[in-house]
Amino acid sequence: MTEPRWERYAPLGAVGFLLSLGLGATAIGASSPAGDASATEIASYFAEHQNGMLANTFLSALGGFVLFPWFLASLCKRIRQVERDEGLCAPAALVGGIALLGPLLIQLAGWGAAALHVGGQRDPAVAAALFDLGSTGFLIFPLPAAVLVVATTLASRSGQLLPAWLARAGFPVAAVMLLGAFPLGQFMFALFGLWLLLVAVVLMRRHPSQPS
């Protein structure tokens, strides 16, 4: 089987997604306020980093809604090839991949709106409420991300999709996503990002018919 060259590089959409998130965080240039920060402190944070926050919103949306879908489509196609269109892993991976964009949208919309709201005589409590809304995206994100990881891992049982070492790492990564959101914090997102990067590179470099 052959595939067009552009389809071969479609998994790199995940790399672009991760890069856009990194650039967006760099544009902000400061960590977010603590959960117990006052409304005034939160409003001041968004006022001081308004341009960076809006840049982060654009970059993250570009990665999540323009680049990531190409990775997801290529992953689901490979899973369907491995399962010969008979398994549940491809639709489960598709649902998990699409669903994780929901929390991302909540986070971007909440924090982006907070950045637009601050200034002048506007109520700091509104910025604080939008900040809390955006922060809920971080709490929801691990659930669909774990579905994506588990579906991909189950599809790799035959050894045709991912190498054995990467397939074995799938369930621990999913467990961290489900159970480690609060104690592990940023490490959880870094671990998922590393898994996503490795899967993207593997999909680009090997055909599903190749052995592990």
Secondary structure by P-SEA (a helix, b strand, c coil): cccccccccccaaaaaaaaaaaaaaaaaccccccccccaaaaaaaaaaaaaaaaaaaaaaaaaacccaaaaaaaaaaaaaaaaccccaaaaaaaaaaaaaaaaaaaaaaaaaaaaaaccccccaaaaaaaaaaaaaaaaaaaaaaaaaaaaaaaaacccccccaaaaaaaaaaaaaaaccccccaaaaaaaaaaaaaaaaaaaacccccccc
